[in-house]
Amino acid sequence: MGCFIFIILLVAIAGTAYFWYQGRLNSRQSTDEKFAFEVKPSESADVLIDRLIKEGLTSDKIVWQVYLKLNPALGNNIQAGNFMLNTNMSIPDVITALQKAEIKKGIKITIPEGLRYDEIATVLEKGFAGSVQNHFIKEEFIKIAENPGSVEFSEGVTTFLARNKPSGKNLEGYLFPETYFFEEGISARAVIEKLIIVLNQKLTESDYQAIYSSKYSYYEYLTVASLIERETLTEAEKPMVADVIFKRLENGISGVKLLQIDASLLYMIKDWKGAGKINEAFKEQYKANPYNTYRIAGLPPTPICNPGISSLKAAIYPEKNEYYFYIHDSNGVIHYGKNLSEHNANVRKYL
């Protein structure tokens, strides 16, 4: 009798597990957002799954792993290349879509995260240099980035900028870093349009709702994201540093709301490697410059670079913590401090 009951229990547990697995396997997110996704050569299944989950797809990693284990042919036939996926796809939908990569045509140019618009212009100029029909002009790109009101953009871009960019501001922060495939003969204006469109598409409807329902504007989040991009070295520390920045903005240190961020000064002198130039005399020399966050309270007047999606998400969704200070040691490891005393101890210990 006891053995019979045990078997019944095993069957019940197995049945429950099966229905749970099937439910999670075929579940779909409520969002309906398209996104570009690249499978890299020789990428492991675990890394691939983690990246798919990060994009907003079903987050049950064990279900992904079991499905690929049960369908080895599908797992083995995942191609390296570029794909267009959707956040409301089920796991089988995604794995099926990854069986055939899109053939991307055009001029491939990768824009790294954290560059100023003038640096992006240089990257693009080099990327288009070998093009047969090269109509890209670096100076034109910079001119438009500095004065976007001087050109007429498409209706979608115009609407996006009208809502999310203060009048008179340049396009620093809006030129999204990504790997692009540009058609031959594309103009500087069209390149800028493409970068802005991709930025717009990177955030979900819920992200925009979080922004528009908060006390901060899109532009302020973009500015914070640019600071995070230049101040952090790993993905994990981005949301932590975001909270430090917001606490300094709102609470200040000893009542003084100074961000005290070196990256804003490096932007000011257009030299990301110029940290050695920053000392008290330097800070005092530029005490009236609005990018000097050691002397001027609040955010700098514009973003200081063009941040990636992880920095933007970190700004929107900071990780609450009790720290007001942070430093990186010579190995790039971050160390946090709750107060000035802890910060000074970290400086003595790690720098």
Order of alpha helices (4+ residues) and beta strands (2+ residues): alpha-beta-alpha-alpha-alpha-beta-alpha-beta-alpha-alpha-alpha-beta-alpha-alpha-alpha-alpha-alpha-alpha-alpha-beta-beta-alpha
